[in-house]
Amino acid sequence: MLRGFVLIFIVAPSTLLADDLDTVRPLLAKYCLRCHNAEEQQGQVRFDRLAGFDSATEQLWTSVHEVLIGG
């Protein structure tokens, strides 16, 4: 199931603009929020309070990409 999520990051990174978190939010809800939310933060990562794609979250999204690519 995560392969489709990885594909989005590989195929369409240019479409993920700073104001386009709504595109990714359903995928985060389906695959990530169970373990990365207000109550539980595996790896000290929370996706429930992200505001978008910007310089403040660049390292987080880079880490997410590396984890997804690594399987």
CORNOR-V343489 format. One record per helix or strand of 2 or more residues. SS is the DSSP state (hx for helix, st for strand). FROM is the first residue (numbers start at 1). LEN is the number of residues. Records with the same first field share a line. If there is no record, write none. Layout:
SS: FROM-LEN ; FROM-LEN
This chain:
hx: 2-10 ; 13-3 ; 21-11 ; 42-3 ; 58-13
